[in-house]
Amino acid sequence: MSSIATKLPQLLKWIGNKQRFAQEIVEYMPEKIDTYFEPFLGSGAVLGELSNIKFNTLTPSTTYNQAIASDALNELIQIFEFVKKDLDTITDYYDRHITNYNDDKANSYLEIRERFNTTRNPLDFLLLTRTCYSGIIRFRKSDGYMSTPVGPHKPISPEEFRNRALYWHQILQDTIFLNTDYKQAMRMAGEGDLVYCDPPYTHSQTIIYGAQGFKIEELFKEIEECKKRGAKVMLSINGKRKSGKEDIGVIPPEGLFEREALVNCGISMINRLQRVGKTMDEEEVYDKLLLTW
């Protein structure tokens, strides 16, 4: 892969963010893609890496005609729509609410969280992604209340966020964003297309938004249908933990995938939240990257 002078900056602080190893994932993609689909958008790290390569490289090893990025969480999709189409609104809002945030962090966070839970304003959701604990987006199943506690870190400065948002604005202009279920998005894929799936981990992420109703068996069915239509599919899913000593991988239907690789994802942020104050030795997690071709 051609080297890229500009490293992709992180837009959202997000649990399960693939930013550190997005380039490794992209290296497994085919050279030519008609439409790139990412139906579990999250932080958009892999989409961002692929877009960054296209934007900055004269002869990228992987090319695509357009990208369709989607997620079931409407507020998340709205953030990306603001970045793509209305940069001033989102950066001004961040500036207004983060400039004095650290003067009284605990109360500032609670004010943002309560406002979001009342209005579901996507701009407040952006603030929460940058200020909640480790980017863990957690909603109560009973009423949809966003319940993640405040993070101990300082959010990035308004100036830094503006610079990052501007960069993402530039690279996302050929991306279509959809608020839709992953099944509906995947059913749009056909011959010459690539679908990259990064669903919730089946062993540990039941507290994450949308994960309570997620069934990996249903995703496997959609992947099989994509294959029948001629689309290629890549799946990131839990593989091993305890630094490779414990297999936590799922077993896909025989013949669904042709290849697999392991990607080192570091220490799980879910584990950090659930084991505060304990040592995290030998707690690295490895994703399985499964490919249908």
C-alpha positions in Angstrom: 0.0 0.0 0.0 1.2 3.5 -0.8 2.3 5.5 2.2 0.0 8.4 3.2 1.6 11.7 4.4 -1.5 12.7 6.4 -2.5 10.4 9.2 -6.3 10.1 9.7 -7.3 12.0 13.0 -9.8 10.4 15.3 -13.2 12.1 14.9 -15.2 10.4 17.7 -14.0 8.7 20.9 -15.7 5.3 20.5 -15.7 1.9 22.0 -14.3 -0.8 19.6 -12.7 1.9 17.5 -10.7 0.3 14.7 -8.6 3.4 14.0 -5.2 1.9 15.1 -5.5 -1.1 12.8 -7.8 0.2 10.1 -4.9 0.3 7.6 -4.3 -3.4 8.3 -8.0 -4.2 7.6 -7.9 -2.1 4.4 -4.9 -4.0 3.1 -7.1 -7.2 2.9 -9.6 -5.4 0.6 -9.8 -6.1 -3.2 -8.0 -3.7 -5.5 -11.2 -2.5 -7.2 -14.6 -1.9 -5.5 -17.7 -0.6 -7.1 -19.6 0.5 -3.9 -18.1 0.1 -0.4 -20.7 -0.6 2.3 -20.1 -0.2 6.0 -23.4 -1.1 7.7 -22.2 -0.9 11.4 -20.6 2.5 11.1 -19.6 3.3 14.7 -16.6 5.7 14.6 -16.2 5.2 10.9 -12.6 4.4 11.3 -12.3 1.9 8.4 -14.4 4.1 6.2 -12.2 7.0 7.1 -9.0 5.1 6.4 -10.3 4.0 3.0 -11.4 7.5 2.2 -8.1 9.0 3.4 -6.2 6.7 1.1 -8.4 7.7 -1.8 -8.1 11.4 -1.0 -4.3 11.5 -0.5 -2.9 8.8 -2.8 -2.5 9.2 -6.6 -2.4 5.4 -7.2 -4.1 3.8 -4.2 -3.9 0.0 -4.1 -7.6 -0.1 -3.3 -10.1 2.1 -5.2 -13.9 2.4 -5.0 -16.5 4.5 -6.8 -18.7 5.4 -3.9 -19.3 4.5 -0.3 -22.5 3.9 1.6 -22.1 4.1 5.4 -25.0 3.3 7.7 -26.0 2.7 11.2 -29.2 2.0 13.2 -28.4 4.9 15.5 -29.9 8.0 14.0 -27.9 10.5 16.2 -24.6 8.9 15.0 -25.6 9.3 11.3 -26.6 12.9 11.9 -23.1 13.7 13.3 -21.5 12.5 10.0 -24.1 14.4 8.0 -23.2 17.6 9.9 -19.5 17.0 9.3 -20.1 16.4 5.6 -22.6 19.2 4.9 -22.7 21.7 7.8 -19.3 22.0 9.4 -19.7 25.3 11.1 -22.8 24.2 13.0 -21.1 21.2 14.5 -17.8 22.9 15.3 -19.4 26.0 16.8 -21.6 23.8 19.0 -18.5 21.9 20.2 -16.7 25.2 20.9 -19.6 26.7 22.8 -20.0 23.7 25.2 -16.4 22.4 25.6 -14.5 25.7 26.1 -15.3 25.8 29.8 -16.2 22.2 30.2 -13.2 21.4 32.5 -14.1 24.1 35.0 -16.7 21.8 36.5 -16.4 18.5 34.5 -18.8 16.4 36.5 -21.7 18.8 36.4 -20.9 19.8 32.8 -21.1 16.2 31.7 -24.4 15.5 33.6 -25.9 18.6 32.0 -25.0 17.4 28.5 -26.2 13.9 29.2 -29.5 15.0 30.6 -30.1 17.4 27.7 -29.3 14.6 25.2 -31.6 12.1 27.0 -34.4 14.7 26.8 -34.0 16.1 23.3 -31.8 13.4 21.5 -29.9 16.2 19.9 -27.1 14.7 17.7 -24.8 17.6 18.6 -25.1 16.7 22.3 -24.4 13.1 21.3 -21.2 14.3 19.7 -20.2 15.9 23.0 -21.0 12.7 24.9 -18.8 10.6 22.5 -15.9 12.9 23.3 -16.5 13.1 27.1 -18.0 9.8 28.3 -16.0 7.0 29.8 -13.8 5.5 27.1 -16.3 6.2 24.3 -18.6 3.5 25.6 -22.1 4.3 24.2 -24.5 2.5 26.5 -28.3 2.9 26.5 -30.6 1.3 29.1 -32.7 -1.3 27.3 -35.9 -0.3 29.3 -36.1 3.3 28.2 -33.1 4.1 25.9 -31.5 6.4 28.5 -27.8 7.0 27.8 -26.2 6.0 31.1 -22.4 6.0 30.6 -20.5 7.9 33.3 -18.2 10.8 32.7 -14.7 10.0 31.5 -11.6 11.0 33.5 -9.9 12.5 30.4 -10.0 16.0 29.1 -11.9 16.3 25.8 -9.9 17.6 22.9 -9.9 21.4 22.4 -12.4 23.2 20.2 -9.5 24.1 17.9 -8.4 20.5 17.6 -11.9 19.3 17.0 -12.4 21.9 14.3 -9.2 20.7 12.5 -10.3 17.1 12.7 -13.8 17.8 11.5 -12.5 19.8 8.6 -10.3 16.9 7.6 -13.1 14.4 7.7 -15.4 16.9 5.8 -12.9 16.8 3.0 -12.6 13.0 2.7 -16.3 12.1 3.1 -17.8 14.0 0.2 -18.3 10.9 -1.9 -20.0 9.0 1.0 -23.7 8.5 1.4 -24.9 8.2 5.0 -28.0 6.2 5.8 -29.9 5.7 9.1 -31.0 2.1 8.5 -30.8 -1.5 9.9 -27.7 -3.4 8.7 -29.9 -5.9 6.9 -31.4 -3.3 4.7 -28.0 -1.8 3.9 -26.5 -5.2 3.1 -29.3 -6.0 0.7 -28.2 -3.1 -1.5 -24.9 -4.8 -2.2 -24.3 -6.8 -5.4 -21.7 -7.7 -8.0 -18.4 -5.8 -7.6 -19.3 -4.4 -4.2 -17.6 -4.9 -0.8 -19.3 -5.0 2.6 -17.2 -4.5 5.7 -19.1 -5.6 8.9 -18.0 -4.6 12.4 -20.9 -5.7 14.6 -21.0 -5.9 18.4 -18.7 -8.6 19.9 -20.9 -11.6 20.7 -19.1 -12.3 24.0 -18.9 -9.0 25.8 -20.7 -6.0 24.2 -24.3 -6.7 25.2 -24.4 -3.4 27.1 -23.6 -1.4 23.9 -26.3 0.3 21.8 -28.2 -2.1 19.5 -26.3 -5.1 20.8 -29.2 -6.5 22.9 -31.1 -7.5 19.9 -28.2 -8.5 17.7 -28.0 -12.1 16.6 -24.9 -13.3 14.8 -26.8 -16.1 13.0 -29.0 -13.5 11.3 -25.8 -11.6 10.1 -24.4 -14.9 8.7 -27.6 -15.3 6.6 -27.2 -11.8 5.2 -23.6 -12.5 4.4 -24.6 -15.6 2.5 -27.2 -13.6 0.5 -24.5 -11.0 -0.4 -22.3 -13.8 -1.7 -25.1 -15.1 -3.9 -25.4 -11.6 -5.4 -21.7 -11.4 -6.1 -20.7 -9.1 -3.3 -17.6 -9.7 -1.2 -17.9 -9.5 2.6 -15.4 -8.9 5.3 -16.3 -9.5 9.0 -14.5 -8.3 12.1 -15.7 -10.4 15.1 -14.3 -11.6 18.4 -11.5 -14.1 18.1 -9.3 -14.5 21.1 -8.6 -12.9 24.5 -6.2 -13.3 27.4 -3.5 -12.3 24.9 -4.4 -15.2 22.5 -4.7 -17.9 25.2 -8.5 -18.1 25.2 -10.6 -18.7 22.1 -13.8 -16.6 22.2 -14.5 -16.8 18.5 -17.8 -17.6 16.8 -18.1 -20.6 14.5 -19.6 -19.5 11.2 -21.5 -21.8 8.9 -19.2 -24.1 6.9 -18.1 -22.7 3.6 -19.3 -19.1 4.3 -15.8 -17.7 4.5 -12.7 -18.6 2.5 -10.0 -16.9 4.7 -9.4 -15.6 8.1 -6.7 -13.5 9.9 -6.2 -12.3 13.5 -5.9 -8.6 14.3 -4.5 -7.4 17.6 -7.0 -5.0 19.1 -5.2 -4.2 22.4 -7.0 -4.2 25.7 -10.8 -4.1 25.7 -12.3 -0.9 26.9 -15.2 -2.9 28.3 -12.8 -4.8 30.4 -11.3 -1.5 31.6 -14.7 -0.2 32.7 -15.7 -3.5 34.4 -12.3 -4.0 36.1 -11.4 -0.5 37.4 -8.5 -0.7 39.8 -7.3 -4.2 38.7 -4.2 -5.0 36.7 -4.8 -5.7 33.0 -1.8 -8.0 32.3 -2.3 -10.4 29.4 -5.7 -8.9 28.5 -5.1 -8.2 24.8 -8.0 -9.1 22.6 -7.7 -10.4 19.0 -10.4 -9.9 16.4 -11.0 -12.5 13.7 -11.1 -10.9 10.3 -13.1 -13.3 8.0 -13.3 -12.9 4.2 -15.7 -14.6 1.8 -13.2 -14.8 -1.1 
